[in-house]
């Protein structure tokens, strides 16, 4: 397990730390309280409130464990250590496919991924093709449905 690494931005690490704090200090006590209340209803074998609360407890505890592991093996990427025009985690990249409008992506660690807001995981096909490339480079993105070329138009710190 020592070779496990979770690349992320400093902002992403702070968000995970805040989520962990909320889960431990707010969500966990709420769920424990729901379990206590549900127990007071009697027979646990047919108590849907109890079953629901226990299921939620499992989800909360799993997420806490997951975040603890990600933070333990976090690899915070310092964009200052990378050339200003090189694509890396923590950079905003403008790319364009021939004949199409430009797209803007922010490359982030998998834990921070939010495709609806333009934040793509470093494990995504587009990010894998772009990482290490520079402004002006043409890259081929391989996807399950085929390949296409993108031109890196600009790179900046996100």
Secondary structure, DSSP 8 states (H G I E B T S, - for coil): -TT--EEE-HHHHHHHHHHHHHIIIIIHHHHHHHHHHHHTTS-GGG-HHHHHHHHHHHHHHHHHHHHHHHHHTEEE--GGGS-TTB--TTEEEEEE-TTS--EEEEEE-GGG-BGGGTEEETTSHHHHHHTT-BTT-EEEEEETTEEEEEEEEEEEE-
